[in-house]
Amino acid sequence: MEFSELDLDDRLLSAVAEAGWRKPTSVQQKVIPEALLGRDIMAESPTGTGKTGAFVLPALQLLIDSPVRKRPGAPAVLVISPTREIALQTVAEFSRLGKDLGFSASAVIGGEGYDDQEEALSAGAEIIVATPGRLLEYQHIGLFDGRNVRVMVLDEADRMLDMGFGPDVLQIVSSVPDRAQVMLFSATLEGRGVEKFAEECLKDPVTVRTESPRSEHKKIPQYYCYCDSLEHKRAILLNLLGRENYARVLVFVRTRERLEDLSKFLQGKGVEHAVLRGEMEQERRAESVSRFSEGQVKVMLATDVAARGIDLPDVTHVINYDLPWGADIYVHRIGRTGRAGKSGTAVSLVEAHDFEMVGKIERYTGEALRRRVIEGLEPKTKQPVFSGRVKGKKRKDAKEDERQKEKKQHRKELRKKKDKNIKDKGKPDFAAKAAARRAREKAAAAADGQQVPVPEE
């Protein structure tokens, strides 16, 4: 499917092409047509599946089709996001795709000054992207009015529930007209009370489930380099970062301590980079994201916690300097590259103690990580072999299949043998048995001198 088949305004199609989006992702193909019909939507949208575009495009199309009069504090499109970072990224997406439409999009978020946000509300921005707590503050003092909302989006609903925002979001939803279209997006629809939460927010929704990230990201080439030691790993990392095609690289490190050590090492080698770690001040986080996004540095070091919810555009390579704690986290990491139809590559730097996790990752994704050896940096030790890797798993499955076939054949032969015995014995001859019994009784009676009655025919 092409974007031109989605019944979008030509100006939106031009913006999509300029953004480098080639074809709509799975979630965009399923959500956009239903959203354009005005249906409420409950969508399962894992990281990296293009879900922001899935609600931004139809929301902008609605504003094109049904222009609204600007009213102070009364937006036509309202997006509720769990974090400041996600909200700011969503505003940027509205601005990028709607740059030729004349609509204004503003963020109403915590951790920022009130003056600019109050000015945006007073100016009557058509699109407001907000975090729940700050929006409720403005609602309580009368600066936000939900009665003009036509489209409402609950972004990353599962995360908002995890953060305890459920009651706040429901309060905001209650201030929006019943006729408003509501779209809910969640990384998963199972557990965490998401479905029950959706029942309170949506009316007869269309449920959209996209492919899981493990299948979505099979298009991303995935390699690993075996490392003898920490020094060997660092040498391989420097080699990769020095390559011209590694234009925008996201390097994942497991802990803040490991990130700080690696950052000092790269500084000592003259490699400019930005960092994202937990407990950073908002201003420093924003500065790091800006430096990387604008191309001032081509390397970003990040921990999983710090990078969650941050959209880092056009990542060409993801390098797992440390493998993560779980295979699902690995899939989310590599989903940072190869987005919106663009190419991307994932490389993991693996030491001997990491190979158990390599096996878990391969079993989870259903495909093997290919080994890559860098000339001049070949490992000097032999890598360990784990039977639990994908190839070993397939052998195990084949043996199990063979055993099941043997059991099935054995049961089949037993049934044949039983059927043959029954056939050979034939049906019981009840008349012959009765005659034999009467003969025995007659013989016994004759021996006792008794007369045996003959039964009537």
N, C-alpha and C positions, 0 to 999 in steps of 0.2 A: 504494500500500500504506500502511496505517496501522500505528502501533505496536501497536495492539490485536490485530492479526493475527499477531504474532510470538510468541505463547504465553509472554508474560512475566507475572510476578506483578503483581497490582493495585497493590501498593505501588511497584513500579518504574514502572508506567505513570503513577501519580500524580506521581512524581519527575520523569519525562520531561516531563509536561505543565507542571509548575511551572518547569522549566528553560527552557520556551518552545520546545521542539522540537515542530514540527508534524507532520512526516512523516519516516520514516527515510530517510537518504541512500542512495545506490546501494550503497556498501560495507556499510552496516548491513543493508540488505535481503538482500544476498548472504551475508554472514558469519554473522549471528546465527542463522538457522535451522540452518546446518551446525554451528555451535559448540554449540548446544543438543543436538545429536545426539552430541556428544563427539568429533567428527572433528578431526584435525589440519588446520591451515589455513595456506596460504601466500598472502598477500594483497598485491596491489599497491595501495598507498594513498597517492596524492599528498597534499601539504599541503592542508588545508581540505576534505577529503572526509568528515569525521566518523568517522575510524577509531578514535579513543579510545573513543567510545561503542560501537563495534562489538565491542570485547572486554570493556569494563567491564560492560555489561548481561548478557551470558551468564555471565560469571564470578560476578556477584552472584546470578544465578538458580541457579547450581550450589550456592552456599552455602546458599541458601534450601531447595533440594530435598534436599541432603545435608549437614546440619549436621555440623561437625567439632568435636572436642574440642580446646580450646586447649592447645598444648604450647609451652614456651619455645623460641624460635628455630626453630620448625617451622611456617611458614605453609602454608595450603592453596592460596593464589593467590600466584604470584610473577611480577612484571613486571620485565624488565630494560630499562633505558632508557639512552641514550647520554650524557645530560647531567643535571646537577642540576635545571635548570629544567624539563625535560620530566618528570622524575620527580615533582617537587613538583606540577606541574599534573595529573598522573595521579592522585596521591593525593587532590587536591582534587576530581577528578571522581568517584572512588570514594566520597568522603565526601558529595558532593552527591546523587548518585543513590541511595546506600545509607543515607541519613540516618535512615530509619525502620526499619532492619533490625537494628541493634545490632552490626554488625561493625566491627572497627577496622582502619584502613589506616594504615601508617606508611612513611616514606621512610628508606632506608638509603643515604646518598649521601656522596661526598667533599666536602671543603671545609666541612664542618660538624663540630660537637663530637661526641665519642663518647658522652657520658653519656646524652643523650636517646635516642639510637639503641639503645644497649645496653639501656636500660630498656624500649623498645618491643619488642625481641626477647625479653627476659625475660618480659614480660607476655603473650607468645603472641599477637601480632597475627595475625588471619586472613589479612590481605593485606599483603604487603611489596612495595614498589616500590623498586628499587635500581639504582645504577650498578655495573658489573661489578667494578671495582677494590676498592671499599669492601666489597662483599658477600664477595669472596674473603678479605679480611682477617678478617672474622668467621668465615668457614668454617674458616680455618686454625687459629683459636684455639678452635673448638668452639662458638661462639655462634650459628651458623646451621646448620640441619639441613635438607637438601632432601628427605628421605625421606617427608615428609608432603604434598609438593606434588601437587595434583590438576590444576591449570591453570597453565601457564607461558606467558607472552607475551614475545616478543622484539620490542620496539618499535623502529622505524626501524633495521632490520638493516643496510641499506646504509650508513648513517652510522656505525654501530658498527664495521663492517668498515673504513671509511675512517679511523677513529680508532685502528685497530690493536687493537680489543677482541676480535677473532675467537677467539683461543686462550683468553682468559679466559671468554668466553661458553660455549665448548664444554666447558670444565672444570666450569662450573656446571651445564650441561645433563646432564653425565655423573653428577652427584650426585642427579638427579631420577629417580624411578621410571619404568620403561619404560611403565607403564600411564598415566602422566600425559598429559593433553592439552596439545599445544604449538601455539601460534598465532604465526606470524611475519608481521610487517608491514614493508613496505619501500616507499619512494617509487617504486622501479622494480625489476623482477625481472630486467632485462637487465644484463649486465656486472657488474663489481665483485665477481664470485664469489658473488653472492647465492644463485643456484640450487644451486651446489655446496655452499655452507654449509647451505642448507636440507635437502639430502639427508642431512647428518650429524645434523640436529636433529629432523626430522619423520618420521613413519611414514605412508605412503600418504596424503599430504595432498590436500585439496581446494584447487585453485588458483582464486583469485578475482581477477579483473581489473576494476577500475572504470574509468569513463570518465576520459580524461586531463583534467588541470586546465583545458586550453584549452577543452574542451567543457563541463565542469562550471561554469565561470565566465561562460558566455555570458549567463546570467541577470542578471549585474551590469551596470547601465548604465555605459558608459565614455565619458568626454568628455575633450576637451583644450581648454585655453585658450592661444591664441597670445600670446606675450609679446615685446615689442619689446626689452626689456633686463632686467638684473637688478633694477633699481628697479621696473620695471613688473611683474615676476614677484612681487616682495615685496608690492606693493600689492594684487595679485590674491589672494595668499595671505591677507593680513590681512582682505580683504573676505570670503573664504570662511569663515575661522575665526570671524568675527564673527556668522555666521548661526546662528539658534537651532536649526535642524534638524541642524547639524553638531555632534552631541552628544558623539561620541567619535571623535576623528580621529587617524589614524595617518599621519604625514608621513615619507616616505622620502627620505633624502638619500644621495648616492653615496659620500661619504668622510667620515672623522672631522673633517677640517679644515672641510669645508663645513657639517657639522652644528654645529660650534662657532661658526662665523660666524653661522649662522641663529639659533642659540640666543641669542647676544648681541643680535642684532637684535630678536628677539621680547621679550626681557627689557626692552630699551629702550622697547618699545611697550606694556609692561604686560601681555603675554600670558603667563599662567602655563602651564607645560608641564613634562613629564618628558622625560628623554633616555635612549636606549639606544645605546651605542657600544662598540666593541671595547676590550678591556683594562680594562674597569671592574671594580672590586672586587665580589665577590659580594654583599656587604651593600648596596652602592649600587644594583646591578642589581635586587635584590629590592625595595628601597625604591621605585625608579622604577616597576616593574611594579605594585606595590601601590597607589601613588598614582593610577595610571591606571585600574587595574581597579576600584578602589573609588570612582571618580568624583571624587577630590579635584582632579584636573586633567582637562581634556577633550582635551588635545593631547599626543601622544607623538611626539618626533622620534627616528628610528632609522636606522641603517645596515643593510644587508642581512645582513651577518655577525652583527651583534649581535642581530638580531631572529629569526634562525633558531632554531626549537625553542621559541620563547616563544609561549604561547597568550594572546592579549589578547582577552578576551571582548567581544561586543556592539559591535564596531567598526562605526560607521555610515558612515564615509567613509575611503577611502584616497586620500591626495594624493601624487602623485609630484612632489615639488619638483624633483628631478633624475630624468631617465629612467635606467633601469639599463643595465648593460653588455650584457645579453642579453635576448631576448624571453621566454625561459623564466623568467627572474627576475621580469619584469614580471607574468607570470601568477601566480607564487607570491605576489607582493606583493598583488595585488588579491584573491587568495583569502583574505586576512585579514578581508574584510568579506563580507556576504551569506551567512553560515554558518548551518547548521542551520535552513534555511528562512526566515531573517530577511532583511530588505531591506538593501541596501548599495549604495554608489556609489563609483566610482573616477574621479578627476580628475587629469589630467597637465598640468603647466605646461611648455609647450614653447616653446623659443626656436628661431631659424632653424637653428642647427647641430644641433638634435635631430631634424630631419625625416627624416633617413636611418633613424634608429632607429624612428621612427613607422611607416615603411614595413615594416620588419622585423617589428615587433609585429603589424601588421595581417595580414601574410602568415602569420605563425605562428598567430595566433588564427583567421584566416579571416573576420574582420569588420573593418569600418572604425570608427575612432574618430570620434565625432561632435564637431563643433566647437561650443564655447559662447563667447558673447561677453557680458561683464558690462557692463551699462549704466553709463556714466561712466568705464569703464576699457577702452574700445575700443582696439585696437592702431592705431598711426599708420602702420605700415609694412605692406607687402604680404607675406604669408607665401609662402615658396618652394613650388614645385610639383615633386614627384618622381614620375617615371613608374612607380616601383616600388611605389606604394601599391596597395591592394587593387583599387580601381577600374581603374587602369592594368593591373594583372595580368590582370583579367578580359578586358580588351580584347585583350591579348596572347594569352591563351588562345583567344579566339574566332578571331583571325587564324590561329593555329596549327591549330585545328580545320578552318578553311576550306581551308588548304593540304593537310591530310591528306585531306580529302574530294576535292579536285582530283586528287591523286596516285592515290587509289583508283579514281576514275572513269576516269583515263587508263589504268591497268592493265587495267581491265575492258574498255575499248574495244580495247586491243591483243589481249586474249584472243579477243574476238569476231572481230576481223580475221583472226587466225591460224586460228581454227576455220573461218571462211568459206573461206579459201584451201584448206584441207585438203579441205573438202567439194566445192569446185569442181573440184579435181584428181581426186577420186575415188580408188578403190583401184587399184593398179598391175595391168595386164593381163599376167601373166607368160607366158601362152601366145602372145600376139601378139609379145612381145619375143623368145621362143625361135624362132618362125617367121621373124621378120625376121633373126635372127642366122644361121639355117640358110641362108636365101636368099642372104645376103652371102657365106657360106662357099662355097656352090655356085657362085656367079658367079665368085668368085676361083679356084676349082679349074678351072672350065671354061676360064678364060682361060689357065691353065697346062697344059691338056690332061690333067688328072687326073680320075679317077672318084671321085665323092663317095659314100660309103656312106649308104644311107638308113636311119635309125634305126628299130628295130622298134616297132610300135605297142604 
